[in-house]
Amino acid sequence: MKKILIKTHQHKYPVFIGKSIQSNLPRLIIEMNLFNNILFIVDSHVDHLYEKTLRTIMNSLKCKLNYYIVKSGERSKSSTELHRIYSYLLGKKYNRDTLIIAAGGGVVGDLAGYAAATFMRGVQLVHLPTTLLAMVDSSIGGKTGINFNKNKNIIGAFFQPEFVMADLEFLKTLPKSEIICGTGEIIKYAYLSNNDFFNYVNDNLNEILICNLTVLDKVISESVKIKSAVVKQDEKETGLRKILNLGHTFAHAYESELNFRIKHGEAVIAGLISALYLSNRLKILSKEKFDRFIKLPLKINLSAAFNKLNKENVYNRMFSDKKSRGGRIKFVLLADTGKILIDVDASKADIYYALENTLEHFT
Ligand SMILES: NC(=O)c1ccc[n+]([C@@H]2O[C@H](COP(=O)([O-])OP(=O)(O)OC[C@H]3O[C@@H](n4cnc5c(N)ncnc54)[C@H](O)[C@@H]3O)[C@@H](O)[C@H]2O)c1
């Protein structure tokens, strides 16, 4: 089992990564002296698939232990579900000495994380990510939150866990579409990292997609290291952390323009393609590097829904979202692996160029 330490200003915690490591959960809770009044908040699919395993492992702990099942899906990241968790905690007489364990993808991690951040002004939290996206992204870095009035992640808190345990075994039951979602973020880290990691991801993309656990062990560990290095320097996204949004300005517009019929990770892959086109157009990224980098995201077949997009609508969507918040669009662009520029302005003609060229790949 690998251990990667994440350091923020106020907190230091380990991320454990490996195959079949769940059985270490009780030992770690004891060794790290965590509270033994535990609420396990579990995604309903994960509970369905792993109920017996998780309960057998946890039964070895002599502690107060309850399971709260959250219905799978983004709609559960709501104030209604959050209030149900508070009521459940109060009903079962949990106090400040509570440990919440979040077992699921980003939905359960964000929701249970925010419950932990706010119940009694904060109780302990452990993340047990079960999707590829949650292992490489959402369980790392301390962002927690819920959606509100159709606004995504609009209410939340930065709240760091006691530890994160990414057991690769969970990935064996993950649908292919969810593996693709996590792969979008891994491709992003390949650009943020260095040539070696880029080449590794480029050469092993197929192994990632077919869920080769040895390859995934390496790419998850590297991705966690990259994200943790960024979060260490800028926990609250005042500067450097913005590099993690590479491709995301375009991705959010694609997602909302398609009414969220595509998965976020797919939108990120398309968004990375657009960010590469824009970086090259603005002469930030050389033609030679562009040609090398663009091949990676283009290897993934994205949903047919992308061919319904048109550039005017996507462009208007990008601006209407921003204008409503009184801001301008600032792009995160790429000069080379590990060389990222933040807060870059672009003209309408430049953005149109990036959109047009991206959308051509889907027609
Ligand atoms: N906090 C952050 O920094 C951060 C970063 C990125 C994304 N997010 C959030 O994460 C959420 C998306 O997370 P996600 O992609 O993990 O989606 P998700 O949590 O909805 O999980 C995806 C699907 O996989 C199922 N599932 C989970 N584990 C499984 C397993 N082992 N086997 C089979 N099925 C399994 C779930 O039931 C669900 O149907 C979004 O709400 C997004 O806003 C947060």
PDBQT file of the ligand as one rigid body, heavy atoms in Angstrom, charges set to zero:
ROOT
HETATM    1  N1  LIG A 401     -14.453  18.117  -4.537  1.00  0.00    +0.000 N 
HETATM    2  C1  LIG A 401     -13.786  18.215  -5.659  1.00  0.00    +0.000 C 
HETATM    3  O1  LIG A 401     -12.640  18.694  -5.704  1.00  0.00    +0.000 OA
HETATM    4  C2  LIG A 401     -14.398  17.694  -6.927  1.00  0.00    +0.000 A 
HETATM    5  C3  LIG A 401     -13.602  17.536  -8.077  1.00  0.00    +0.000 A 
HETATM    6  C4  LIG A 401     -14.198  16.998  -9.223  1.00  0.00    +0.000 A 
HETATM    7  C5  LIG A 401     -15.528  16.623  -9.216  1.00  0.00    +0.000 A 
HETATM    8  N2  LIG A 401     -16.279  16.799  -8.075  1.00  0.00    +0.000 N 
HETATM    9  C6  LIG A 401     -17.683  16.387  -8.022  1.00  0.00    +0.000 C 
HETATM   10  O2  LIG A 401     -17.712  14.965  -8.141  1.00  0.00    +0.000 OA
HETATM   11  C7  LIG A 401     -18.975  14.569  -8.683  1.00  0.00    +0.000 C 
HETATM   12  C8  LIG A 401     -18.737  13.528  -9.755  1.00  0.00    +0.000 C 
HETATM   13  O3  LIG A 401     -18.089  12.443  -9.153  1.00  0.00    +0.000 OA
HETATM   14  P1  LIG A 401     -18.077  10.988  -9.842  1.00  0.00    +0.000 P 
HETATM   15  O4  LIG A 401     -17.694  11.145 -11.260  1.00  0.00    +0.000 OA
HETATM   16  O5  LIG A 401     -17.313  10.092  -8.966  1.00  0.00    +0.000 OA
HETATM   17  O6  LIG A 401     -19.640  10.629  -9.900  1.00  0.00    +0.000 OA
HETATM   18  P2  LIG A 401     -20.620   9.830  -8.912  1.00  0.00    +0.000 P 
HETATM   19  O7  LIG A 401     -20.279  10.019  -7.511  1.00  0.00    +0.000 OA
HETATM   20  O8  LIG A 401     -21.992  10.223  -9.354  1.00  0.00    +0.000 OA
HETATM   21  O9  LIG A 401     -20.364   8.306  -9.299  1.00  0.00    +0.000 OA
HETATM   22  C9  LIG A 401     -20.590   7.905 -10.629  1.00  0.00    +0.000 C 
HETATM   23  C10 LIG A 401     -21.439   6.641 -10.698  1.00  0.00    +0.000 C 
HETATM   24  O10 LIG A 401     -20.643   5.527 -10.317  1.00  0.00    +0.000 OA
HETATM   25  C11 LIG A 401     -21.325   4.736  -9.343  1.00  0.00    +0.000 C 
HETATM   26  N3  LIG A 401     -20.285   4.066  -8.580  1.00  0.00    +0.000 N 
HETATM   27  C12 LIG A 401     -19.457   4.612  -7.652  1.00  0.00    +0.000 A 
HETATM   28  N4  LIG A 401     -18.537   3.728  -7.284  1.00  0.00    +0.000 NA
HETATM   29  C13 LIG A 401     -18.779   2.595  -7.973  1.00  0.00    +0.000 A 
HETATM   30  C14 LIG A 401     -18.123   1.329  -8.036  1.00  0.00    +0.000 A 
HETATM   31  N5  LIG A 401     -16.998   1.064  -7.368  1.00  0.00    +0.000 N 
HETATM   32  N6  LIG A 401     -18.655   0.383  -8.864  1.00  0.00    +0.000 NA
HETATM   33  C15 LIG A 401     -19.771   0.666  -9.610  1.00  0.00    +0.000 A 
HETATM   34  N7  LIG A 401     -20.408   1.832  -9.599  1.00  0.00    +0.000 NA
HETATM   35  C16 LIG A 401     -19.900   2.801  -8.794  1.00  0.00    +0.000 A 
HETATM   36  C17 LIG A 401     -22.197   5.726  -8.626  1.00  0.00    +0.000 C 
HETATM   37  O11 LIG A 401     -23.300   5.103  -8.012  1.00  0.00    +0.000 OA
HETATM   38  C18 LIG A 401     -22.638   6.630  -9.781  1.00  0.00    +0.000 C 
HETATM   39  O12 LIG A 401     -23.714   6.035 -10.461  1.00  0.00    +0.000 OA
HETATM   40  C19 LIG A 401     -19.636  15.828  -9.202  1.00  0.00    +0.000 C 
HETATM   41  O13 LIG A 401     -20.668  16.184  -8.319  1.00  0.00    +0.000 OA
HETATM   42  C20 LIG A 401     -18.526  16.877  -9.169  1.00  0.00    +0.000 C 
HETATM   43  O14 LIG A 401     -19.014  18.166  -8.931  1.00  0.00    +0.000 OA
HETATM   44  C21 LIG A 401     -15.727  17.313  -6.954  1.00  0.00    +0.000 A 
ENDROOT
TORSDOF 0
